[in-house]
Amino acid sequence: MPKLIEIEGLKTQFYTSAGTVKAVDGITYDVNEGETVAIVGESGCGKSVSAMSILRLIPDPPGKIVEGSIRFQGRDLLQLSEEEMRDVRGRDIGMVFQEPMTSLNPVLTIGRQLTETLEEHLGVTGEAADARAIELLGLVGIAEPHRRLVQYPHHLSGGMRQRVMIAMALACEPKLIIADEPTTALDVTIQAQILELMKDLTRRLGVALIVITHNLGVVARYADRVNVMYAGKIIESGTAHDIYHNPRHPYTLALLKSVPRMDLPRQAKLDPVEGQPPDLTRLDDGCAFRPRCGFAVEKCAREFPPLEKVKGPHIAACWSKEKVAKSARATAAQTKKLRKAS
């Protein structure tokens, strides 16, 4: 399958009074045409900054992309002029931001916010733009779309606002959509509807999707491949099956153990990830996860492990990969036993 976007050695830093924050610290991954790739991790691990870096939306100052390349259909986005980059945003790459109430303009109607994108990138105006806006709202499942054109964001529910954001991202038929925590502010029933909608639309329209999330349930159901991030780095990458059934990094295993499971007895206890994410201004040469890791060895303090191949596309950065795999198998066996007992 042809590669749509290739990110290599990307580093994004923020220069603050407390020191240099290495928000994205040398990540490399790609997305194929029509593929759904998830980026998973706790808050503060660099997920959103990596997405904003793709679209060059990092505020400067204090932030700056200091190294790497982002090749989209053969062109390095970091080498484009600001005017060329404006053509890429919205036209070739759409973005669904984290909180629709703060991303939509409260003083412009829904119709105007949709038609503005069409005018800017496709030169579609007047009745043709309105007709396309109505078509887009219908596509994302909004009832009576013609009425919504004259309404403002505060007239809509959270789920409907998120659907409007998806419609805006799809307006110019982009080749890639980046969805940054698209279900964070929504209740669980609406979350499922939005995720099903996005998966269905990307499948039907052939659009590639990067989903940024901390919800591993999203990963299991909707992603083809998964990148697990910690402290600005990708520490494990593979298919969704690899990540769920054969994790090789202690952080990935800890995230999986902390997820509530419907197939276990109600009295089964959650196993939270102990400790706090590191201060990104005080990172050393070792593995940033070691203070929270039960598999840490002396070498972890001296040297960050390279991303090494496990099997096929599955790679992980850990000096104790085999111990993690053994623990994961033991956990799976225990889960199976509990499931039978219930």
C-alpha positions as a Markdown table, in Angstrom:
| # | Residue | x | y | z |
|---|---|---|---|---|
| 1 | Met | 0.0 | 0.0 | 0.0 |
| 2 | Pro | 1.5 | 3.4 | -1.0 |
| 3 | Lys | 2.7 | 5.6 | 1.9 |
| 4 | Leu | 0.8 | 8.9 | 2.2 |
| 5 | Ile | 2.9 | 10.6 | 4.9 |
| 6 | Glu | 6.3 | 9.7 | 6.3 |
| 7 | Ile | 7.6 | 11.4 | 9.5 |
| 8 | Glu | 11.2 | 10.9 | 10.3 |
| 9 | Gly | 13.3 | 12.1 | 13.3 |
| 10 | Leu | 10.8 | 14.8 | 14.2 |
| 11 | Lys | 11.8 | 16.9 | 17.2 |
| 12 | Thr | 9.6 | 19.8 | 18.5 |
| 13 | Gln | 10.7 | 21.8 | 21.5 |
| 14 | Phe | 9.4 | 24.6 | 23.7 |
| 15 | Tyr | 11.7 | 27.2 | 25.2 |
| 16 | Thr | 10.4 | 28.2 | 28.6 |
| 17 | Ser | 11.7 | 29.9 | 31.7 |
| 18 | Ala | 11.9 | 26.5 | 33.4 |
| 19 | Gly | 14.0 | 25.1 | 30.6 |
| 20 | Thr | 13.7 | 23.4 | 27.2 |
| 21 | Val | 10.7 | 21.1 | 26.9 |
| 22 | Lys | 11.4 | 18.2 | 24.6 |
| 23 | Ala | 7.7 | 17.7 | 23.7 |
| 24 | Val | 8.5 | 15.5 | 20.6 |
| 25 | Asp | 11.9 | 13.9 | 20.7 |
| 26 | Gly | 12.8 | 12.2 | 17.5 |
| 27 | Ile | 9.7 | 10.2 | 16.4 |
| 28 | Thr | 9.5 | 8.3 | 13.1 |
| 29 | Tyr | 6.4 | 6.6 | 11.6 |
| 30 | Asp | 4.3 | 6.6 | 8.4 |
| 31 | Val | 0.7 | 6.3 | 7.4 |
| 32 | Asn | -0.4 | 4.4 | 4.3 |
| 33 | Glu | -3.3 | 5.6 | 2.0 |
| 34 | Gly | -6.6 | 4.7 | 3.6 |
| 35 | Glu | -5.1 | 3.5 | 6.8 |
| 36 | Thr | -6.1 | 4.3 | 10.4 |
| 37 | Val | -3.1 | 4.8 | 12.7 |
| 38 | Ala | -3.6 | 5.5 | 16.4 |
| 39 | Ile | -1.2 | 7.5 | 18.7 |
| 40 | Val | -1.7 | 6.4 | 22.3 |
| 41 | Gly | -0.3 | 7.7 | 25.6 |
| 42 | Glu | -1.0 | 9.7 | 28.8 |
| 43 | Ser | -1.6 | 13.4 | 28.8 |
| 44 | Gly | 1.7 | 15.3 | 28.3 |
| 45 | Cys | 3.5 | 12.5 | 26.3 |
| 46 | Gly | 3.6 | 14.6 | 23.1 |
| 47 | Lys | 0.7 | 13.2 | 21.1 |
| 48 | Ser | -1.1 | 16.5 | 20.3 |
| 49 | Val | 2.2 | 18.4 | 19.7 |
| 50 | Ser | 3.2 | 15.7 | 17.2 |
| 51 | Ala | -0.1 | 16.3 | 15.3 |
| 52 | Met | 0.2 | 20.1 | 15.4 |
| 53 | Ser | 3.8 | 19.7 | 14.1 |
| 54 | Ile | 2.5 | 17.9 | 11.0 |
| 55 | Leu | 0.3 | 21.0 | 10.2 |
| 56 | Arg | 3.0 | 23.4 | 11.4 |
| 57 | Leu | 0.6 | 24.9 | 14.0 |
| 58 | Ile | 3.3 | 25.1 | 16.7 |
| 59 | Pro | 3.2 | 28.7 | 18.2 |
| 60 | Asp | 6.7 | 30.3 | 17.7 |
| 61 | Pro | 7.7 | 31.5 | 20.2 |
| 62 | Pro | 7.8 | 29.5 | 22.5 |
| 63 | Gly | 7.7 | 26.4 | 20.3 |
| 64 | Lys | 9.9 | 25.3 | 17.4 |
| 65 | Ile | 10.3 | 22.3 | 15.2 |
| 66 | Val | 14.1 | 21.8 | 15.4 |
| 67 | Glu | 14.8 | 18.7 | 13.5 |
| 68 | Gly | 13.3 | 16.0 | 11.2 |
| 69 | Ser | 11.2 | 15.8 | 8.1 |
| 70 | Ile | 7.5 | 15.3 | 7.3 |
| 71 | Arg | 7.0 | 14.1 | 3.8 |
| 72 | Phe | 3.4 | 14.2 | 2.5 |
| 73 | Gln | 3.0 | 12.7 | -1.0 |
| 74 | Gly | 6.7 | 13.3 | -1.6 |
| 75 | Arg | 6.8 | 16.9 | -0.4 |
| 76 | Asp | 8.6 | 17.9 | 2.9 |
| 77 | Leu | 6.0 | 20.0 | 4.7 |
| 78 | Leu | 8.8 | 21.6 | 6.8 |
| 79 | Gln | 10.3 | 23.1 | 3.6 |
| 80 | Leu | 7.1 | 24.7 | 2.3 |
| 81 | Ser | 6.4 | 28.4 | 2.6 |
| 82 | Glu | 3.6 | 29.6 | 4.9 |
| 83 | Glu | 1.4 | 30.3 | 1.9 |
| 84 | Glu | 2.0 | 26.8 | 0.5 |
| 85 | Met | 1.3 | 25.4 | 3.9 |
| 86 | Arg | -2.1 | 27.2 | 4.1 |
| 87 | Asp | -3.1 | 25.4 | 0.9 |
| 88 | Val | -2.2 | 22.0 | 2.5 |
| 89 | Arg | -4.2 | 22.7 | 5.7 |
| 90 | Gly | -7.9 | 21.9 | 5.1 |
| 91 | Arg | -7.3 | 21.0 | 1.4 |
| 92 | Asp | -5.0 | 18.0 | 1.7 |
| 93 | Ile | -4.9 | 17.4 | 5.4 |
| 94 | Gly | -8.0 | 18.0 | 7.6 |
| 95 | Met | -8.0 | 18.4 | 11.4 |
| 96 | Val | -10.6 | 17.5 | 14.0 |
| 97 | Phe | -9.6 | 19.4 | 17.1 |
| 98 | Gln | -9.9 | 18.2 | 20.7 |
| 99 | Glu | -12.7 | 20.4 | 22.0 |
| 100 | Pro | -15.3 | 21.6 | 19.4 |
| 101 | Met | -16.8 | 24.4 | 21.6 |
| 102 | Thr | -13.4 | 26.2 | 21.7 |
| 103 | Ser | -12.4 | 25.2 | 18.1 |
| 104 | Leu | -15.6 | 26.6 | 16.4 |
| 105 | Asn | -16.0 | 30.3 | 16.1 |
| 106 | Pro | -18.9 | 31.3 | 18.5 |
| 107 | Val | -19.8 | 34.4 | 16.5 |
| 108 | Leu | -20.1 | 32.8 | 13.1 |
| 109 | Thr | -22.9 | 30.5 | 11.9 |
| 110 | Ile | -22.3 | 26.9 | 11.2 |
| 111 | Gly | -23.0 | 27.5 | 7.5 |
| 112 | Arg | -20.4 | 30.3 | 7.3 |
| 113 | Gln | -17.7 | 28.2 | 9.0 |
| 114 | Leu | -18.3 | 25.4 | 6.5 |
| 115 | Thr | -18.5 | 27.6 | 3.4 |
| 116 | Glu | -15.4 | 29.6 | 4.4 |
| 117 | Thr | -13.2 | 26.5 | 3.9 |
| 118 | Leu | -14.9 | 25.8 | 0.5 |
| 119 | Glu | -14.3 | 29.3 | -0.7 |
| 120 | Glu | -10.7 | 29.4 | 0.5 |
| 121 | His | -9.6 | 26.1 | -1.1 |
| 122 | Leu | -12.0 | 25.2 | -3.8 |
| 123 | Gly | -13.4 | 28.7 | -4.9 |
| 124 | Val | -16.9 | 27.5 | -4.3 |
| 125 | Thr | -19.3 | 30.3 | -3.4 |
| 126 | Gly | -23.0 | 31.3 | -3.0 |
| 127 | Glu | -25.6 | 28.6 | -3.5 |
| 128 | Ala | -23.1 | 26.0 | -4.5 |
| 129 | Ala | -21.2 | 26.4 | -1.3 |
| 130 | Asp | -24.5 | 26.3 | 0.8 |
| 131 | Ala | -25.5 | 23.1 | -1.1 |
| 132 | Arg | -22.2 | 21.5 | -0.4 |
| 133 | Ala | -22.4 | 22.5 | 3.3 |
| 134 | Ile | -25.9 | 20.9 | 3.6 |
| 135 | Glu | -24.5 | 17.8 | 1.9 |
| 136 | Leu | -21.6 | 17.6 | 4.4 |
| 137 | Leu | -23.9 | 18.0 | 7.4 |
| 138 | Gly | -26.1 | 15.2 | 6.1 |
| 139 | Leu | -23.0 | 13.0 | 5.5 |
| 140 | Val | -22.0 | 13.2 | 9.1 |
| 141 | Gly | -25.6 | 12.4 | 10.3 |
| 142 | Ile | -27.0 | 15.8 | 11.3 |
| 143 | Ala | -30.8 | 15.9 | 10.9 |
| 144 | Glu | -32.4 | 18.8 | 9.1 |
| 145 | Pro | -29.0 | 20.1 | 7.8 |
| 146 | His | -30.5 | 23.1 | 6.0 |
| 147 | Arg | -31.7 | 24.5 | 9.4 |
| 148 | Arg | -28.3 | 24.1 | 10.9 |
| 149 | Leu | -26.6 | 26.5 | 8.5 |
| 150 | Val | -28.1 | 29.6 | 10.2 |
| 151 | Gln | -27.5 | 28.3 | 13.7 |
| 152 | Tyr | -24.4 | 29.1 | 15.9 |
| 153 | Pro | -22.2 | 26.6 | 17.8 |
| 154 | His | -24.0 | 27.2 | 21.1 |
| 155 | His | -27.3 | 26.0 | 19.6 |
| 156 | Leu | -25.9 | 22.5 | 19.1 |
| 157 | Ser | -25.1 | 19.7 | 21.5 |
| 158 | Gly | -21.5 | 18.5 | 22.1 |
| 159 | Gly | -22.0 | 15.5 | 19.8 |
| 160 | Met | -23.5 | 17.7 | 17.0 |
| 161 | Arg | -20.6 | 20.2 | 17.3 |
| 162 | Gln | -18.1 | 17.3 | 16.9 |
| 163 | Arg | -20.0 | 16.2 | 13.8 |
| 164 | Val | -19.7 | 19.7 | 12.4 |
| 165 | Met | -15.9 | 19.6 | 13.1 |
| 166 | Ile | -15.8 | 16.3 | 11.1 |
| 167 | Ala | -17.8 | 17.9 | 8.3 |
| 168 | Met | -15.3 | 20.8 | 8.2 |
| 169 | Ala | -12.4 | 18.4 | 8.1 |
| 170 | Leu | -14.1 | 16.5 | 5.1 |
| 171 | Ala | -15.2 | 19.6 | 3.2 |
| 172 | Cys | -12.4 | 19.6 | 0.6 |
| 173 | Glu | -12.1 | 15.8 | 0.4 |
| 174 | Pro | -8.6 | 15.6 | 2.0 |
| 175 | Lys | -6.4 | 12.6 | 1.8 |
| 176 | Leu | -5.6 | 12.6 | 5.5 |
| 177 | Ile | -7.5 | 13.6 | 8.6 |
| 178 | Ile | -5.9 | 14.1 | 12.0 |
| 179 | Ala | -8.4 | 13.6 | 14.9 |
| 180 | Asp | -7.0 | 14.9 | 18.2 |
| 181 | Glu | -8.9 | 13.2 | 21.1 |
| 182 | Pro | -12.2 | 13.5 | 19.0 |
| 183 | Thr | -14.4 | 12.1 | 21.8 |
| 184 | Thr | -12.9 | 13.6 | 25.0 |
| 185 | Ala | -15.8 | 15.9 | 25.9 |
| 186 | Leu | -18.6 | 13.5 | 24.9 |
| 187 | Asp | -20.6 | 11.0 | 26.9 |
| 188 | Val | -19.9 | 7.3 | 26.2 |
| 189 | Thr | -22.9 | 6.7 | 23.9 |
| 190 | Ile | -22.1 | 9.7 | 21.7 |
| 191 | Gln | -18.4 | 8.7 | 21.7 |
| 192 | Ala | -19.3 | 5.3 | 20.1 |
| 193 | Gln | -21.4 | 7.1 | 17.5 |
| 194 | Ile | -18.7 | 9.6 | 16.6 |
| 195 | Leu | -16.0 | 6.8 | 16.3 |
| 196 | Glu | -18.2 | 4.6 | 14.2 |
| 197 | Leu | -19.0 | 7.6 | 12.0 |
| 198 | Met | -15.3 | 8.4 | 11.5 |
| 199 | Lys | -14.4 | 4.9 | 10.7 |
| 200 | Asp | -17.3 | 4.5 | 8.3 |
| 201 | Leu | -16.5 | 7.8 | 6.5 |
| 202 | Thr | -12.7 | 7.0 | 6.1 |
| 203 | Arg | -13.6 | 3.5 | 4.8 |
| 204 | Arg | -16.1 | 4.8 | 2.3 |
| 205 | Leu | -14.1 | 7.9 | 1.1 |
| 206 | Gly | -10.7 | 6.2 | 1.2 |
| 207 | Val | -9.3 | 8.8 | 3.6 |
| 208 | Ala | -6.3 | 8.0 | 5.9 |
| 209 | Leu | -6.8 | 8.8 | 9.6 |
| 210 | Ile | -4.5 | 9.6 | 12.5 |
| 211 | Val | -6.4 | 9.2 | 15.8 |
| 212 | Ile | -4.8 | 10.7 | 18.9 |
| 213 | Thr | -6.2 | 9.1 | 22.0 |
| 214 | His | -5.6 | 7.8 | 25.5 |
| 215 | Asn | -8.5 | 5.4 | 25.2 |
| 216 | Leu | -7.2 | 1.9 | 24.4 |
| 217 | Gly | -10.8 | 0.8 | 23.5 |
| 218 | Val | -10.6 | 3.1 | 20.5 |
| 219 | Val | -7.3 | 1.4 | 19.5 |
| 220 | Ala | -8.8 | -2.1 | 19.7 |
| 221 | Arg | -11.8 | -1.4 | 17.5 |
| 222 | Tyr | -10.8 | 1.2 | 15.0 |
| 223 | Ala | -7.0 | 1.3 | 14.4 |
| 224 | Asp | -5.0 | -0.7 | 11.9 |
| 225 | Arg | -1.6 | 0.2 | 13.5 |
| 226 | Val | -0.7 | 1.8 | 16.9 |
| 227 | Asn | 2.2 | 4.0 | 18.1 |
| 228 | Val | 2.6 | 4.2 | 21.9 |
| 229 | Met | 4.2 | 7.4 | 23.0 |
| 230 | Tyr | 5.9 | 8.3 | 26.3 |
| 231 | Ala | 7.9 | 11.4 | 27.2 |
| 232 | Gly | 8.0 | 12.6 | 23.6 |
| 233 | Lys | 9.2 | 9.3 | 22.1 |
| 234 | Ile | 7.5 | 6.3 | 20.4 |
| 235 | Ile | 8.4 | 3.4 | 22.6 |
| 236 | Glu | 6.3 | 0.7 | 20.9 |
| 237 | Ser | 4.7 | 0.4 | 17.5 |
| 238 | Gly | 2.8 | -2.4 | 15.7 |
| 239 | Thr | -0.6 | -3.6 | 14.6 |
| 240 | Ala | -3.5 | -3.3 | 17.0 |
| 241 | His | -3.3 | -7.1 | 17.4 |
| 242 | Asp | 0.5 | -6.9 | 18.3 |
| 243 | Ile | -0.1 | -4.2 | 20.9 |
| 244 | Tyr | -3.1 | -5.9 | 22.6 |
| 245 | His | -1.9 | -9.5 | 22.5 |
| 246 | Asn | 1.9 | -9.3 | 22.5 |
| 247 | Pro | 3.0 | -6.0 | 24.2 |
| 248 | Arg | 6.8 | -5.8 | 24.6 |
| 249 | His | 7.1 | -2.5 | 26.5 |
| 250 | Pro | 6.3 | -2.1 | 30.3 |
| 251 | Tyr | 4.4 | 1.1 | 29.6 |
| 252 | Thr | 2.1 | -0.6 | 27.0 |
| 253 | Leu | 1.5 | -3.5 | 29.4 |
| 254 | Ala | 0.7 | -1.1 | 32.2 |
| 255 | Leu | -1.8 | 0.8 | 30.0 |
| 256 | Leu | -3.5 | -2.4 | 29.1 |
| 257 | Lys | -3.7 | -3.6 | 32.7 |
| 258 | Ser | -5.3 | -0.3 | 33.8 |
| 259 | Val | -8.3 | -0.6 | 31.4 |
| 260 | Pro | -11.6 | -1.8 | 32.9 |
| 261 | Arg | -12.8 | -5.1 | 31.4 |
| 262 | Met | -16.4 | -6.1 | 31.0 |
| 263 | Asp | -15.4 | -9.8 | 30.7 |
| 264 | Leu | -14.0 | -10.0 | 34.3 |
| 265 | Pro | -15.8 | -10.3 | 37.6 |
| 266 | Arg | -17.0 | -7.1 | 39.2 |
| 267 | Gln | -14.7 | -7.6 | 42.2 |
| 268 | Ala | -11.6 | -7.6 | 40.0 |
| 269 | Lys | -9.4 | -4.7 | 40.9 |
| 270 | Leu | -8.0 | -2.2 | 38.4 |
| 271 | Asp | -4.2 | -2.0 | 38.2 |
| 272 | Pro | -3.4 | 1.7 | 37.7 |
| 273 | Val | -0.1 | 3.0 | 36.2 |
| 274 | Glu | 1.8 | 4.1 | 39.3 |
| 275 | Gly | 3.7 | 7.4 | 39.5 |
| 276 | Gln | 3.6 | 10.5 | 37.3 |
| 277 | Pro | 4.9 | 11.3 | 33.8 |
| 278 | Pro | 8.4 | 12.8 | 33.9 |
| 279 | Asp | 9.4 | 16.5 | 33.7 |
| 280 | Leu | 10.3 | 16.9 | 30.1 |
| 281 | Thr | 12.8 | 19.6 | 31.0 |
| 282 | Arg | 14.9 | 17.2 | 33.1 |
| 283 | Leu | 15.2 | 14.1 | 30.9 |
| 284 | Asp | 18.5 | 12.2 | 31.0 |
| 285 | Asp | 20.1 | 9.7 | 28.6 |
| 286 | Gly | 18.2 | 6.7 | 30.2 |
| 287 | Cys | 14.7 | 5.4 | 29.7 |
| 288 | Ala | 12.2 | 8.0 | 31.0 |
| 289 | Phe | 9.8 | 5.3 | 32.2 |
| 290 | Arg | 12.2 | 3.5 | 34.5 |
| 291 | Pro | 11.1 | 5.3 | 37.8 |
| 292 | Arg | 7.6 | 3.7 | 37.2 |
| 293 | Cys | 8.8 | 0.4 | 35.8 |
| 294 | Gly | 8.9 | -3.0 | 37.5 |
| 295 | Phe | 11.2 | -4.4 | 34.8 |
| 296 | Ala | 13.9 | -1.7 | 35.1 |
| 297 | Val | 17.6 | -2.9 | 35.1 |
| 298 | Glu | 20.8 | -1.0 | 35.6 |
| 299 | Lys | 21.3 | -0.3 | 31.9 |
| 300 | Cys | 18.0 | 1.6 | 31.8 |
| 301 | Ala | 19.5 | 4.5 | 33.7 |
| 302 | Arg | 22.5 | 4.7 | 31.4 |
| 303 | Glu | 21.1 | 4.3 | 27.9 |
| 304 | Phe | 17.8 | 4.7 | 26.1 |
| 305 | Pro | 17.0 | 1.4 | 24.3 |
| 306 | Pro | 16.7 | 1.6 | 20.6 |
| 307 | Leu | 13.4 | 0.6 | 18.8 |
| 308 | Glu | 14.1 | -3.0 | 17.8 |
| 309 | Lys | 12.1 | -5.4 | 15.7 |
| 310 | Val | 10.0 | -8.0 | 17.5 |
| 311 | Lys | 8.2 | -9.5 | 14.6 |
| 312 | Gly | 6.9 | -8.1 | 11.3 |
| 313 | Pro | 6.1 | -4.4 | 11.8 |
| 314 | His | 6.1 | -4.8 | 15.6 |
| 315 | Ile | 9.0 | -2.8 | 17.2 |
| 316 | Ala | 9.7 | -1.9 | 20.9 |
| 317 | Ala | 12.3 | 0.1 | 22.8 |
| 318 | Cys | 13.0 | -1.9 | 26.0 |
| 319 | Trp | 16.0 | -3.7 | 27.5 |
| 320 | Ser | 13.6 | -6.2 | 29.1 |
| 321 | Lys | 11.3 | -7.1 | 26.2 |
| 322 | Glu | 11.3 | -10.8 | 26.9 |
| 323 | Lys | 10.4 | -10.4 | 30.6 |
| 324 | Val | 7.5 | -8.1 | 29.6 |
| 325 | Ala | 6.3 | -10.7 | 27.1 |
| 326 | Lys | 6.4 | -13.4 | 29.8 |
| 327 | Ser | 4.4 | -11.1 | 32.2 |
| 328 | Ala | 1.9 | -10.3 | 29.4 |
| 329 | Arg | 1.3 | -14.1 | 28.8 |
| 330 | Ala | 0.9 | -14.7 | 32.6 |
| 331 | Thr | -1.6 | -11.8 | 32.8 |
| 332 | Ala | -3.6 | -13.2 | 29.8 |
| 333 | Ala | -3.7 | -16.7 | 31.4 |
| 334 | Gln | -4.9 | -15.2 | 34.7 |
| 335 | Thr | -7.6 | -13.2 | 32.9 |
| 336 | Lys | -8.8 | -16.3 | 31.1 |
| 337 | Lys | -9.0 | -18.1 | 34.4 |
| 338 | Leu | -11.0 | -15.3 | 36.0 |
| 339 | Arg | -13.3 | -15.2 | 33.0 |
| 340 | Lys | -14.0 | -18.9 | 33.3 |
| 341 | Ala | -14.6 | -18.6 | 37.1 |
| 342 | Ser | -17.2 | -15.8 | 36.5 |
